[in-house]
């Protein structure tokens, strides 16, 4: 996310740590090291994606993140909102992903899952029914005993 943010705002690789610090502040930490200290902590803390928040909580988060962008980059609110909407640092869907490609993949995987479910249902149904005889059968060859020859 820090890389996407850095690329979107036009910072070069020299501003690598600055972009990580900005991202950490957008997440509500003092800096990147504060985030790492929190992340390496054994305590569990539940966080939610933007899409999982109610309207008010999402608005509060958006205000915090947009304000941090405005303060750090010294830009107007409209531009900060545009950056926020493009990068979506707290979203479960990566920014810049091709949603049509993702939708196609999801449709395909859903179709495969349906086919697998149908196959499993048919196999479960068939287990209760007598197995059909094979179409081709092979007869065992018998040797003729030497006395009979």
C-alpha positions as CSV (number, residue, x, y, z in Angstrom):
1,X,0.0,0.0,0.0
2,X,2.9,2.4,0.8
3,X,4.3,1.7,-2.7
4,X,0.9,2.4,-4.4
5,X,0.5,5.5,-2.3
6,X,4.0,6.7,-3.2
7,X,3.5,6.1,-6.9
8,X,0.2,7.8,-6.9
9,X,1.5,11.0,-5.3
10,X,4.6,11.0,-7.4
11,X,7.3,10.4,-4.9
12,X,10.4,8.5,-6.0
13,X,12.1,5.6,-4.4
14,X,14.1,8.0,-2.2
15,X,10.9,8.8,-0.3
16,X,10.3,5.1,0.5
17,X,10.3,5.6,4.3
18,X,8.3,8.8,4.0
19,X,5.6,6.9,2.2
20,X,5.6,4.2,4.9
21,X,5.3,6.9,7.6
22,X,2.5,8.6,5.8
23,X,0.6,5.3,5.4
24,X,1.2,4.5,9.1
25,X,-0.3,7.9,10.0
26,X,-3.2,7.2,7.8
27,X,-3.8,4.0,9.8
28,X,-3.7,6.1,13.0
29,X,-0.1,5.5,14.2
30,X,2.6,8.0,14.9
31,X,5.0,6.6,12.3
32,X,6.0,3.3,10.7
33,X,8.1,2.1,13.6
34,X,5.0,2.6,15.9
35,X,3.0,0.5,13.5
36,X,5.7,-2.2,13.5
37,X,5.8,-2.3,17.3
38,X,2.0,-2.7,17.3
39,X,2.1,-5.3,14.6
40,X,4.7,-7.4,16.4
41,X,2.8,-7.2,19.6
42,X,1.1,-10.5,20.9
43,X,-2.2,-8.7,21.7
44,X,-5.0,-9.3,19.3
45,X,-6.8,-6.3,17.9
46,X,-9.7,-6.7,15.4
47,X,-9.6,-4.3,12.4
48,X,-12.2,-4.0,9.7
49,X,-12.0,-3.3,6.0
50,X,-13.7,-0.1,4.7
51,X,-16.5,-2.2,3.2
52,X,-17.2,-3.8,6.7
53,X,-17.8,-0.5,8.5
54,X,-21.0,1.2,9.0
55,X,-21.5,4.6,7.4
56,X,-20.4,6.7,10.4
57,X,-17.3,4.7,11.1
58,X,-16.3,4.8,7.5
59,X,-16.8,8.5,7.5
60,X,-14.6,8.9,10.5
61,X,-11.9,6.8,9.0
62,X,-12.1,8.6,5.7
63,X,-11.8,12.0,7.5
64,X,-8.7,10.8,9.4
65,X,-7.0,9.5,6.2
66,X,-7.9,12.4,4.0
67,X,-6.8,14.9,6.7
68,X,-3.5,13.2,7.0
69,X,-3.0,13.4,3.2
70,X,-3.9,17.1,3.2
71,X,-1.6,17.9,6.0
72,X,1.4,15.9,4.7
73,X,1.1,16.8,1.1
74,X,-0.2,20.3,1.6
75,X,-3.0,19.8,-0.9
76,X,-6.7,20.6,-1.0
77,X,-9.4,18.3,0.2
78,X,-10.7,17.5,-3.3
79,X,-7.3,16.2,-4.4
80,X,-6.8,14.3,-1.1
81,X,-10.2,12.6,-1.6
82,X,-9.2,11.7,-5.1
83,X,-6.0,10.1,-3.9
84,X,-7.8,8.3,-1.1
85,X,-10.4,6.9,-3.6
86,X,-7.7,5.7,-6.0
87,X,-5.4,4.1,-3.5
88,X,-7.9,2.9,-0.9
89,X,-5.4,2.1,1.8
90,X,-7.9,0.3,4.1
91,X,-9.9,-1.6,1.5
92,X,-10.0,-5.3,1.0
93,X,-10.0,-4.9,-2.8
94,X,-6.6,-3.7,-4.1
95,X,-6.6,-0.3,-5.7
96,X,-6.2,-0.2,-9.4
97,X,-7.3,-3.8,-9.9
98,X,-9.3,-4.6,-13.0
99,X,-12.7,-5.2,-11.6
100,X,-14.0,-6.7,-14.8
101,X,-11.2,-9.3,-14.8
102,X,-11.8,-10.0,-11.1
103,X,-15.6,-10.4,-11.8
104,X,-14.8,-12.8,-14.7
105,X,-12.6,-14.9,-12.4
106,X,-15.2,-14.9,-9.7
107,X,-17.9,-16.0,-12.3
108,X,-15.7,-18.7,-13.6
109,X,-14.8,-20.0,-10.1
110,X,-18.5,-20.0,-9.2
111,X,-19.4,-22.0,-12.3
112,X,-16.6,-24.5,-11.5
113,X,-17.9,-24.8,-7.9
114,X,-21.4,-25.4,-9.2
115,X,-20.2,-28.2,-11.5
116,X,-18.2,-29.8,-8.7
117,X,-21.3,-29.6,-6.4
118,X,-23.4,-31.3,-9.1
119,X,-20.8,-34.0,-9.6
120,X,-20.6,-34.6,-5.8
121,X,-24.4,-34.8,-5.6
122,X,-24.6,-37.2,-8.5
123,X,-21.9,-39.4,-6.9
124,X,-23.7,-39.4,-3.6
125,X,-27.0,-40.3,-5.4
126,X,-25.2,-43.1,-7.4
127,X,-23.8,-44.6,-4.3
128,X,-27.3,-45.6,-3.2
129,X,-28.1,-47.1,-6.6
130,X,-26.7,-50.5,-7.8
131,X,-23.7,-50.0,-10.0
132,X,-24.2,-50.7,-13.7
133,X,-22.4,-53.5,-15.3
134,X,-19.4,-52.6,-17.5
135,X,-20.0,-52.5,-21.2
136,X,-17.0,-54.6,-22.1
137,X,-16.2,-57.9,-20.2
138,X,-13.2,-60.1,-20.5
139,X,-13.3,-63.9,-20.1
140,X,-10.6,-65.6,-18.3
141,X,-8.7,-68.1,-20.5
142,X,-8.5,-71.7,-19.2
143,X,-5.7,-74.0,-19.9
144,X,-6.5,-77.4,-21.2
145,X,-5.1,-80.1,-19.0
146,X,-2.5,-82.4,-20.7
147,X,-4.5,-85.5,-19.9
148,X,-7.6,-84.2,-21.7
149,X,-5.6,-83.3,-24.8
